[in-house]
Amino acid sequence: MASTSISKAERSYIRAGILANPPSRADGRSIYDFRSIALETGIAPLANGSARLSIGRNPHDGSGGTEILAATKLEVESIEPGVSGVEGGRISCTVSCSPAAYPHLAGAALDDVAYDMTTVVHETLAHPALHPANLAILRGKKAWLLHLDLVVLADAGNVYDALFMAARAALCDTRVPRTRSVEYQARKGAGGVVGGKTTAAVTAAATGGAGDMDVDEEVVSGFDTRQIQTATDFELPDYWDEGEPLAGREAWPLCATLNIVEPTHFLDATLAEEAATPLRLLLMFSFDKPETPYVQGMRTFGNGELSTTQLAELLQAGEKYTRDMWTALNSKLKDEAVGKLKERTKF
């Protein structure tokens, strides 16, 4: 993880402020307050879903803050032995970091930071329990590969919470094109190959289709089709930017980073506060059913330690913080969706 170097005096000052009664932070927030969060979806026209999220960015001049760009892109994969395609589709998550976000890091160190972030995000979001049902296309033949790419444009602290919020927003904005399977089938009673040509029927299996071809229509074939042969493919009734929402959208998890300074913890740390914190606990929760939270991931950074009793208390607190984030983000995403609908219906 990238970190900001601070002096021992600064570290002591920050910790003393967190532990004071009442607690005191440099920007005046309480220990459980977030900086302002801004979100916009649908910002990448060529993506299947996209979002830009910032935490603590100055609304007047756009300076400062942590900023994440997230985008999804769907790609068709063949499911064959020796090919990477997986029955039912799969998800691939990648995090990259802009050099401007970490100007103090060289190329190799920057790659290491991006790799650490990718590992946390991918292992959480690509978990089988969260797999969307509508990534399948043709059983045993074709499926969607969902690429989720996140770019850290700026890091002013609390980057993991920002990554998961941006990822959830982009995934909720994603539309999966509807597919219609097409079956090529020889017409019953066809007399095989006559002069290198044979009569064939084309049927669309799923939502209906073209039906049988006219008997007089001929299709060039080099095979004897007296026995019915089926070669299944699919077509897209939708344009690339249309379709149905990604299945299981309510289950996409969020992350709450608890910055622990014994005997308390605080949220949404700045870079200086992160440097003064001996232990950070990442808790990823999903709310497929709002009343039943699930822990989707857990990670610690730092050299501090936690007892099982402390961990149980922090899990309970983390679930509350994440639920509040989930509720607020869903409300914002709903507003974004309503705004897009109004734009589309304008004449």
C-alpha positions as CSV (number, residue, x, y, z in Angstrom):
1,M,0.0,0.0,0.0
2,A,1.1,3.5,-0.8
3,S,1.6,5.6,2.3
4,T,2.4,9.2,3.2
5,S,5.5,9.8,5.4
6,I,4.8,11.9,8.5
7,S,7.0,12.8,11.4
8,K,6.6,11.3,14.9
9,A,5.3,14.6,16.2
10,E,2.6,14.6,13.5
11,R,1.7,11.0,14.2
12,S,1.3,11.7,17.9
13,Y,-0.7,14.9,17.2
14,I,-3.2,13.0,15.0
15,R,-3.6,10.1,17.4
16,A,-4.1,12.5,20.3
17,G,-6.8,14.3,18.4
18,I,-8.6,11.0,17.7
19,L,-8.4,9.9,21.3
20,A,-9.4,13.3,22.8
21,N,-12.8,13.9,24.4
22,P,-14.4,15.0,22.3
23,P,-12.3,13.7,19.3
24,S,-10.7,16.3,17.1
25,R,-9.7,16.0,13.4
26,A,-7.9,18.5,11.2
27,D,-10.9,19.1,9.0
28,G,-13.4,19.4,11.9
29,R,-15.2,16.1,11.2
30,S,-16.3,13.7,13.9
31,I,-14.6,10.3,13.9
32,Y,-17.5,8.7,12.1
33,D,-18.1,11.3,9.5
34,F,-17.3,11.0,5.8
35,R,-16.1,13.7,3.6
36,S,-18.5,14.8,0.8
37,I,-19.1,12.1,-1.8
38,A,-20.0,12.9,-5.4
39,L,-21.1,10.2,-7.9
40,E,-22.0,10.3,-11.6
41,T,-22.9,7.2,-13.7
42,G,-23.0,6.6,-17.4
43,I,-19.9,8.7,-18.0
44,A,-18.2,6.4,-20.5
45,P,-20.3,6.2,-23.7
46,L,-18.6,3.0,-25.1
47,A,-18.9,1.0,-21.8
48,N,-21.7,-1.3,-20.8
49,G,-21.7,0.5,-17.4
50,S,-19.6,3.2,-15.9
51,A,-19.3,5.6,-12.9
52,R,-17.0,8.3,-11.5
53,L,-16.9,8.7,-7.8
54,S,-15.0,11.2,-5.6
55,I,-14.6,11.5,-1.8
56,G,-13.6,14.9,-0.4
57,R,-13.2,16.7,-3.7
58,N,-13.5,20.5,-3.6
59,P,-16.8,21.3,-5.4
60,H,-15.6,24.7,-6.4
61,D,-12.4,24.0,-8.3
62,G,-12.4,20.1,-8.4
63,S,-9.2,19.9,-6.5
64,G,-8.1,17.4,-3.9
65,G,-10.0,14.3,-2.8
66,T,-9.9,10.6,-3.8
67,E,-11.3,10.0,-7.3
68,I,-12.1,6.7,-9.0
69,L,-13.3,5.9,-12.5
70,A,-15.0,2.6,-13.1
71,A,-16.2,1.0,-16.3
72,T,-17.6,-2.4,-17.4
73,K,-17.3,-4.1,-20.7
74,L,-18.9,-7.4,-21.9
75,E,-17.0,-9.7,-24.2
76,V,-18.3,-13.0,-25.6
77,E,-16.2,-16.1,-24.7
78,S,-16.3,-19.5,-26.2
79,I,-16.6,-22.4,-23.8
80,E,-14.2,-25.0,-25.1
81,P,-11.5,-27.3,-23.7
82,G,-8.3,-25.3,-23.3
83,V,-10.1,-22.0,-23.6
84,S,-10.6,-19.7,-20.7
85,G,-14.4,-19.5,-21.1
86,V,-16.4,-20.7,-18.1
87,E,-20.0,-22.1,-18.1
88,G,-22.3,-19.3,-16.9
89,G,-19.7,-16.6,-17.6
90,R,-17.1,-15.0,-15.4
91,I,-16.0,-11.6,-14.0
92,S,-12.5,-10.1,-14.2
93,C,-11.6,-7.1,-12.1
94,T,-8.5,-4.9,-12.6
95,V,-7.4,-1.8,-10.8
96,S,-4.8,0.5,-12.3
97,C,-3.3,3.7,-10.8
98,S,-2.6,6.9,-12.5
99,P,1.0,8.1,-11.9
100,A,-0.5,11.4,-10.8
101,A,-2.3,9.7,-7.9
102,Y,1.0,8.5,-6.5
103,P,3.7,10.9,-7.8
104,H,6.2,9.6,-5.1
105,L,6.2,6.1,-6.5
106,A,8.3,4.7,-9.3
107,G,6.9,2.4,-12.0
108,A,7.4,-1.0,-10.2
109,A,6.1,0.3,-6.9
110,L,3.1,1.8,-8.6
111,D,2.4,-1.6,-10.2
112,D,2.7,-3.3,-6.8
113,V,0.1,-0.9,-5.3
114,A,-2.3,-1.6,-8.3
115,Y,-1.8,-5.3,-7.9
116,D,-2.7,-5.2,-4.1
117,M,-5.9,-3.3,-4.9
118,T,-6.7,-5.6,-7.8
119,T,-6.3,-8.7,-5.5
120,V,-8.7,-7.3,-2.9
121,V,-11.4,-6.1,-5.4
122,H,-11.2,-9.2,-7.7
123,E,-11.3,-11.8,-4.9
124,T,-14.4,-10.1,-3.4
125,L,-16.4,-9.2,-6.5
126,A,-15.6,-12.4,-8.5
127,H,-16.7,-14.7,-5.7
128,P,-19.1,-17.4,-6.9
129,A,-21.8,-16.2,-4.4
130,L,-22.1,-12.9,-6.3
131,H,-22.1,-14.4,-9.8
132,P,-24.8,-12.8,-12.0
133,A,-27.2,-15.3,-13.5
134,N,-27.5,-13.5,-16.8
135,L,-23.9,-13.8,-18.0
136,A,-24.8,-17.2,-19.6
137,I,-25.6,-17.1,-23.3
138,L,-25.5,-20.7,-24.8
139,R,-25.0,-23.6,-22.5
140,G,-21.7,-25.3,-23.1
141,K,-20.9,-22.9,-26.0
142,K,-20.9,-19.2,-25.2
143,A,-20.9,-16.9,-22.2
144,W,-20.2,-13.3,-21.3
145,L,-16.9,-12.2,-19.8
146,L,-17.5,-9.1,-17.7
147,H,-14.4,-6.9,-17.4
148,L,-14.6,-4.4,-14.5
149,D,-11.8,-1.8,-14.8
150,L,-11.1,0.7,-12.1
151,V,-8.7,3.6,-12.3
152,V,-7.4,5.5,-9.3
153,L,-7.2,9.0,-10.6
154,A,-6.4,10.6,-7.2
155,D,-5.8,9.2,-3.7
156,A,-6.4,11.5,-0.8
157,G,-7.2,8.6,1.6
158,N,-9.8,5.9,2.0
159,V,-9.2,4.5,-1.5
160,Y,-10.8,1.1,-0.8
161,D,-14.1,2.4,0.3
162,A,-14.1,4.6,-2.9
163,L,-13.1,1.6,-5.1
164,F,-16.0,-0.5,-3.9
165,M,-18.5,2.3,-4.1
166,A,-17.4,3.1,-7.7
167,A,-17.5,-0.6,-8.6
168,R,-21.0,-1.1,-7.3
169,A,-22.2,2.0,-9.1
170,A,-20.7,0.8,-12.4
171,L,-22.1,-2.7,-12.0
172,C,-25.5,-1.3,-11.2
173,D,-25.3,0.8,-14.3
174,T,-24.4,-2.2,-16.5
175,R,-26.8,-3.5,-19.1
176,V,-26.4,-7.0,-20.5
177,P,-27.6,-7.2,-24.1
178,R,-30.5,-9.7,-24.5
179,T,-29.6,-12.6,-26.7
180,R,-31.7,-14.9,-28.9
181,S,-30.4,-18.3,-29.7
182,V,-30.6,-19.4,-33.3
183,E,-30.8,-23.0,-34.5
184,Y,-29.9,-24.0,-38.0
185,Q,-31.8,-27.2,-38.9
186,A,-32.3,-29.2,-42.1
187,R,-35.9,-29.3,-43.4
188,K,-37.5,-32.7,-42.8
189,G,-37.6,-34.8,-45.9
190,A,-34.7,-32.9,-47.6
191,G,-33.2,-35.0,-50.3
192,G,-29.6,-34.3,-49.4
193,V,-27.2,-32.5,-51.6
194,V,-28.4,-31.8,-55.1
195,G,-25.8,-30.1,-57.3
196,G,-24.0,-28.9,-54.2
197,K,-27.1,-27.3,-52.7
198,T,-29.7,-28.3,-50.2
199,T,-33.0,-26.9,-48.8
200,A,-32.7,-25.8,-45.2
201,A,-34.8,-24.3,-42.5
202,V,-33.7,-21.7,-40.1
203,T,-35.5,-21.4,-36.8
204,A,-35.0,-19.0,-34.0
205,A,-35.4,-20.6,-30.6
206,A,-36.1,-18.4,-27.6
207,T,-38.3,-15.4,-28.3
208,G,-39.5,-16.6,-31.6
209,G,-37.7,-15.9,-34.8
210,A,-37.6,-16.0,-38.6
211,G,-39.4,-19.3,-38.8
212,D,-38.9,-21.7,-41.7
213,M,-37.3,-20.5,-44.9
214,D,-39.3,-20.7,-48.0
215,V,-39.1,-24.1,-49.6
216,D,-37.8,-22.6,-52.8
217,E,-34.9,-20.9,-51.0
218,E,-31.6,-22.7,-51.2
219,V,-28.6,-22.7,-49.0
220,V,-25.2,-23.8,-50.2
221,S,-24.0,-26.8,-48.2
222,G,-21.1,-29.2,-48.6
223,F,-22.8,-31.8,-46.3
224,D,-25.5,-34.4,-46.6
225,T,-28.3,-33.0,-44.4
226,R,-30.7,-36.0,-44.7
227,Q,-30.0,-36.4,-40.9
228,I,-31.0,-33.3,-38.9
229,Q,-27.9,-31.5,-37.8
230,T,-28.0,-28.5,-35.4
231,A,-25.4,-25.7,-35.1
232,T,-26.5,-23.3,-32.4
233,D,-25.5,-19.6,-32.4
234,F,-27.0,-16.4,-31.0
235,E,-28.0,-12.9,-32.1
236,L,-28.5,-9.6,-30.3
237,P,-31.9,-8.0,-30.5
238,D,-30.6,-5.1,-28.6
239,Y,-28.1,-2.4,-29.4
240,W,-24.8,-2.6,-27.5
241,D,-25.9,0.0,-24.9
242,E,-29.3,-1.6,-24.2
243,G,-30.4,-4.7,-22.5
244,E,-31.4,-5.8,-19.0
245,P,-29.7,-4.9,-15.7
246,L,-26.9,-7.1,-14.4
247,A,-28.6,-9.8,-12.3
248,G,-28.2,-9.7,-8.5
249,R,-27.5,-6.0,-8.4
250,E,-28.6,-5.7,-4.8
251,A,-25.9,-8.1,-3.7
252,W,-22.8,-6.1,-4.9
253,P,-20.9,-5.4,-1.8
254,L,-19.4,-2.3,-0.3
255,C,-16.4,-1.8,1.9
256,A,-16.0,0.0,5.3
257,T,-12.5,0.7,6.3
258,L,-12.1,1.0,10.1
259,N,-9.0,2.9,11.1
260,I,-8.1,1.6,14.5
261,V,-6.3,3.6,17.2
262,E,-6.8,1.8,20.5
263,P,-9.3,1.8,22.1
264,T,-11.4,3.4,19.3
265,H,-11.7,3.6,15.5
266,F,-12.6,6.2,12.9
267,L,-13.8,6.3,9.3
268,D,-12.8,7.9,6.0
269,A,-9.2,8.7,6.9
270,T,-7.1,11.2,5.0
271,L,-3.6,10.2,3.9
272,A,-2.0,11.7,6.9
273,E,-4.5,10.0,9.2
274,E,-3.8,6.7,7.5
275,A,-0.1,7.2,8.1
276,A,-0.8,7.7,11.8
277,T,-3.0,4.6,12.1
278,P,-1.3,1.4,13.3
279,L,-4.0,-0.9,12.0
280,R,-6.8,-0.7,9.3
281,L,-9.5,-3.2,9.0
282,L,-11.4,-3.6,5.7
283,L,-14.8,-5.2,6.0
284,M,-16.8,-6.0,2.8
285,F,-20.5,-6.6,3.3
286,S,-23.3,-7.4,0.9
287,F,-27.0,-7.0,1.4
288,D,-28.8,-9.3,-1.0
289,K,-31.6,-9.2,1.4
290,P,-31.5,-6.0,3.4
291,E,-32.3,-7.8,6.7
292,T,-29.5,-10.4,6.1
293,P,-26.0,-9.0,5.7
294,Y,-23.2,-11.2,4.5
295,V,-19.4,-10.7,5.1
296,Q,-17.9,-10.9,1.6
297,G,-14.3,-10.2,2.6
298,M,-12.0,-9.0,5.3
299,R,-8.5,-7.6,5.2
300,T,-6.1,-5.9,7.6
301,F,-3.2,-3.5,6.9
302,G,-0.7,-2.4,9.5
303,N,1.2,-3.9,12.4
304,G,-1.5,-3.7,15.0
305,E,-3.3,-6.7,16.5
306,L,-7.0,-7.6,17.2
307,S,-8.5,-10.0,19.7
308,T,-11.5,-12.1,18.8
309,T,-13.6,-10.0,21.1
310,Q,-12.5,-6.8,19.4
311,L,-13.1,-8.3,16.0
312,A,-16.7,-9.3,16.9
313,E,-17.4,-5.7,18.0
314,L,-15.8,-4.2,14.9
315,L,-17.8,-6.6,12.6
316,Q,-21.0,-5.3,14.2
317,A,-19.9,-1.7,13.8
318,G,-18.7,-2.3,10.2
319,E,-22.0,-3.9,9.2
320,K,-23.8,-0.7,10.4
321,Y,-21.5,1.7,8.6
322,T,-21.7,-0.4,5.4
323,R,-25.5,-0.6,5.5
324,D,-25.6,3.2,5.8
325,M,-23.4,3.5,2.8
326,W,-25.5,1.0,0.9
327,T,-28.7,2.9,1.6
328,A,-27.2,6.2,0.6
329,L,-25.6,4.9,-2.5
330,N,-28.8,3.1,-3.6
331,S,-30.7,6.4,-3.2
332,K,-28.2,8.2,-5.3
333,L,-28.2,5.5,-8.0
334,K,-32.0,5.7,-8.1
335,D,-31.8,9.4,-8.6
336,E,-29.2,8.9,-11.4
337,A,-31.5,6.4,-13.1
338,V,-34.5,8.7,-13.0
339,G,-32.4,11.5,-14.4
340,K,-31.3,9.3,-17.3
341,L,-34.9,8.3,-18.0
342,K,-36.0,11.9,-18.2
343,E,-33.1,12.7,-20.6
344,R,-34.1,9.8,-22.9
345,T,-37.8,10.8,-23.0
346,K,-37.1,14.5,-23.9
347,F,-38.2,15.5,-27.3
